[in-house]
């Protein structure tokens, strides 16, 4: 019986989803309203670019579609970040 391994595309996808959720939780705990929202967006974009260069270096020549390091999991990364941030921020600091 062969050893089960994730495909590189699957690993890129789920790593980005997990990273998006972790960043969302960090922003929920440490972001406060006087600080501009643009800083949170820039942190998220910076983290995505770091994963892009990391996975590009790791999987160079091993992917079927070389642009997969760029586009794999971009929507899920953003939605996991946004959902986790809004959910935890509203639970920790309810309005009113």
N, C-alpha and C positions, 0 to 999 in steps of 0.2 A: 504494500500500500504506500503510495507516494505521500510526500510531505505537502501539506496544504500551505500555500503562500498567497498573499494578496497580489493582485496585479498592480503595477506601479500607478496606473490611473486611479484605481480604487484607494490606494494608500494616500495619494495626493489629495483626493477629494475629502476623505474622512479626517485627515490631518488638518485641512483648512477649516472644516466645519468645527472641529474641536477647538482650534485656535480662535475662531470667531466667537465661540461661546465663552472662552476664557477671557478674551478681550472685552466682551460685553459685560462680564461680571466685574472685571477690574474698573471699567468705566462707571458702572453702577455704584461701586463702593467709593471711588475717589473723585468722580466728576461732580462739581457743584455749579449751579446756574450762573454765577458771575463769570465763570470761565467760558470763553467762546466755544460754541459747538464745533467750530472749524478745527480746533485742536484735536477733538475726539475723532473727527473724520480723517484728519491727517495721520493720526496714529494708526488708524485702521488701514489706510492706504499704504503706509510705510510697512506695516506688518505683512500685508499681502505681497508687496514687492520683494520683501526679504524671503518669503517662502518661494516666490517665483525664482529668484536667483539660486536659492538653496536646492530646489528640486531640479532646476535646469542643470546644475553642476552634477548632482547625484545621478540623474537618469539620462545623461547625454548619450544619445545613440541607442537607448534601450526602449524608447517609446515608439509605438506605431505611428502616431501623429505627433510631430515635434512641437506643435503649438499647444499640446495638452498641458504643458507646464504653465502656460499662461491662462488658458480658459477653463481648466478643470476645477470646478468648485467655486467659481467666482460669485455666483448668485447665492449659493448656500452659505458661503463665508459671510457675505454681507448680511443676509437675513438672520443667521445665527447670532451675529454680533448685535444687530438691532433689536431682535426679539429678547435676547438675554438682558441687554442693557435696560430696555424699557420695563420689562417684567420685574427685574430685581430692584430697579430704582423706585418703582411705584410700590413695591412691597416694603422696602426699607424706609422710604420717605413718603408716606401717603399725603396727598394734597389736603390742605385744610387744617 
